[in-house]
């Protein structure tokens, strides 16, 4: 039985930047220090004909938000990504 997960962040990369789902999942799992994670991707129309993806970052119940966010930001920055990471928790 799959455990309940919740979306905790939305990631937007800079224009003309992309990341594969496996690579992002590994980075997210590393940042969370847990394998109880998943990522999702959906396309957003940013006006005109240009579609840009946004990535949902999901985690199970065992999650330490601040250190995970700091580690993920550091990994993304080290790889040269321009990004916004939005907290979706209430």
C-alpha positions in Angstrom: 0.0 0.0 0.0 1.4 3.4 -1.0 1.8 5.9 1.8 0.0 9.3 1.7 2.1 12.1 0.2 1.6 15.8 -0.1 2.9 18.4 -2.4 5.2 20.8 -0.5 6.9 22.8 -3.3 6.4 23.9 -6.8 9.6 24.4 -8.9 9.9 26.7 -11.9 13.1 26.7 -13.9 14.4 29.5 -15.9 13.4 29.9 -19.5 15.0 27.3 -21.8 16.0 25.2 -18.8 14.6 21.7 -18.2 15.3 18.8 -15.9 14.5 15.1 -16.4 12.1 13.5 -13.9 14.6 10.9 -12.8 17.3 13.5 -12.2 14.9 15.7 -10.2 13.6 12.8 -8.2 17.1 11.8 -7.2 17.9 15.4 -6.2 14.6 15.7 -4.2 15.2 12.4 -2.5 18.7 13.4 -1.6 17.5 16.8 -0.3 14.8 15.1 1.8 17.1 12.3 2.9 14.2 9.9 2.1 13.0 7.7 -0.7 9.4 8.5 0.2 9.2 11.3 -2.4 7.9 11.8 -5.9 7.9 14.6 -8.5 5.2 15.6 -11.0 5.4 17.8 -14.1 2.7 19.9 -15.8 2.9 22.5 -18.6 1.9 26.1 -17.9 1.1 28.5 -20.7 3.2 31.5 -20.0 1.4 33.6 -22.5 1.5 33.3 -26.2 2.5 29.9 -27.6 5.3 29.2 -25.2 4.5 26.4 -22.7 6.8 26.1 -19.7 6.8 23.2 -17.3 6.4 23.4 -13.5 7.4 20.6 -11.2 5.6 19.5 -8.1 7.7 18.1 -5.3 5.9 15.6 -3.1 6.9 14.0 0.2 5.6 11.5 2.7 4.9 12.3 6.4 8.6 12.2 7.6 9.9 15.5 6.3 12.1 18.2 7.6 11.2 21.2 5.4 13.9 23.8 6.1 17.0 21.5 5.7 15.5 19.8 2.7 14.7 23.1 1.0 18.2 24.4 1.7 19.8 21.3 0.3 17.7 21.3 -2.8 18.4 25.0 -3.5 22.1 24.4 -3.1 22.0 21.5 -5.6 20.0 23.4 -8.1 22.3 26.4 -7.8 25.4 24.2 -8.1 24.1 22.9 -11.5 23.5 26.5 -12.8 19.7 26.5 -12.7 17.8 29.7 -12.5 14.6 28.9 -10.5 11.9 29.7 -8.1 10.9 27.3 -5.4 7.4 28.0 -4.0 6.3 26.5 -0.7 2.8 25.1 -1.1 2.1 24.2 2.6 -0.4 26.1 4.6 
